[in-house]
Amino acid sequence: MGLALSKEGGRGVSHLGWTLGWSQGCSRPNLLPHSPLSTLKELREMIQLPGARPLLDPVDFLGLQDRIKEAPRPRKRLTELLLRTATEKPGVEEAARQALASRAWGLRFFRSPQQVLPSPDGQRAAGIRLAVTRLEGDGEATRAVPTGDTEDLPCGLVLSSVGYKSRPIDPSVPFDSKLGVIPHMEGRVVDVPGLYCSGWVKRGPTGVIATTMTDSFLTGQMLLQDLKAGRLPSGPRPGYVAIQALLSSRGVWPVSFSDWEKLDAEEVSRGQGAGKPREKLVDPQEMLQLLGR
Ligand SMILES: Cc1cc2nc3c(=O)[nH]c(=O)nc-3n(C[C@H](O)[C@H](O)[C@H](O)COP(=O)(O)OP(=O)(O)OC[C@H]3O[C@@H](n4cnc5c(N)ncnc54)[C@H](O)[C@@H]3O)c2cc1C
């Protein structure tokens, strides 16, 4: 996902164009209008951003109403807000506000960045070339594939996002390196009974914390189902004591919750001096020093 800043031709309107997409070969359907892009609150704030108006192409939202019927509630509400913004005429007051707005921002879906286009002198960015994509497949197998068409978006600044990809944790845990996820059935890790996954390692880097939370509840439900059905190993387990002994045998000194509380108190106290809720400690060495290591 990236951000391209441009001015709309002749109208002096700054255009913040979010170009959602993936390079060719990587085709997670993260660039869809019904993928959670932000929290509902953030999207609402963007739509009502003072001095700015949203630009959304209604074509991107065709047939979306049906697709989101079964979606979890947070995702559904977010998508409905996008859909309304893209397809419904704003009320009189909002229309007047938008007419006066000197800036605009837009979300571009079904696009995959291909190339940054240089200015004639080759010194600056002049635009970004986007491959137009379409969806193929159903459900989890849905993929965005290039249609062969491209589109140039003029802009003066291109920011690329940091990206995110999970890595395998251990050879005993199956891992799909291409997608960066653990293969699973509703959170149950494939071929490893009693092991579960949730979050970005389960579904790839899509969604916000609320999405991850909902997803974890679903995995939790599977675990409880298995527990009730007697599919999990039972009997006393050594738990933390065994982990502590293992770490100690390897010379690892874990940071405990009370250690974290000490760091938290230190950050809060440093922040108070500067009139902030906290001053973040960012140096791990300093953190360890404060914990007496
Ligand atoms: C730049 C950025 C900004 C974001 N901003 C927002 C936002 O403003 N609001 C919002 O709601 N969401 C935001 N998100 C999304 C949010 O961060 C994710 O939805 C959420 O963190 C996913 O949770 P997770 O538990 O799956 O993964 P993570 O939060 O990445 O947690 C995985 C954990 O596993 C640990 N780990 C990895 N390997 C090992 C190992 N081998 N052994 C032990 N531990 C290991 C990692 O250190 C990490 O702590 C943002 C994401 C990014 C990348």
The ligand as a Gaussian input file, in Angstrom:
#p B3LYP/6-31G(d) Opt

LIG

0 1
 C        2.671000       0.272000      10.300000
 C        1.402000      -0.317000      10.882000
 C        0.482000       0.521000      11.491000
 C       -0.687000       0.003000      12.024000
 N       -1.564000       0.848000      12.618000
 C       -2.683000       0.375000      13.189000
 C       -3.576000       1.252000      13.871000
 O       -3.346000       2.467000      13.973000
 N       -4.708000       0.725000      14.404000
 C       -4.985000      -0.614000      14.340000
 O       -6.016000      -1.044000      14.850000
 N       -4.140000      -1.482000      13.716000
 C       -3.010000      -1.027000      13.144000
 N       -2.145000      -1.880000      12.501000
 C       -2.527000      -3.304000      12.410000
 C       -2.150000      -4.061000      13.690000
 O       -0.809000      -3.774000      14.018000
 C       -2.349000      -5.573000      13.434000
 O       -3.715000      -5.818000      13.144000
 C       -1.965000      -6.422000      14.617000
 O       -0.737000      -6.020000      15.177000
 C       -1.841000      -7.884000      14.197000
 O       -1.647000      -8.631000      15.383000
 P       -0.867000      -9.998000      15.406000
 O       -0.902000     -10.479000      16.819000
 O       -1.366000     -10.911000      14.351000
 O        0.658000      -9.663000      14.957000
 P        1.757000      -8.787000      15.700000
 O        1.145000      -7.632000      16.437000
 O        2.806000      -8.498000      14.686000
 O        2.308000      -9.776000      16.816000
 C        3.150000     -10.865000      16.502000
 C        4.094000     -11.027000      17.695000
 O        4.818000     -12.250000      17.586000
 C        6.145000     -12.019000      17.995000
 N        7.003000     -13.045000      17.391000
 C        7.361000     -13.168000      16.102000
 N        8.147000     -14.249000      15.950000
 C        8.291000     -14.806000      17.163000
 C        9.009000     -15.945000      17.653000
 N        9.726000     -16.713000      16.836000
 N        8.925000     -16.225000      18.950000
 C        8.188000     -15.436000      19.781000
 N        7.504000     -14.345000      19.387000
 C        7.562000     -14.037000      18.094000
 C        6.452000     -10.615000      17.478000
 O        7.536000     -10.042000      18.168000
 C        5.139000      -9.886000      17.754000
 O        5.110000      -9.320000      19.037000
 C       -0.951000      -1.392000      11.958000
 C       -0.014000      -2.216000      11.366000
 C        1.144000      -1.693000      10.819000
 C        2.164000      -2.618000      10.180000

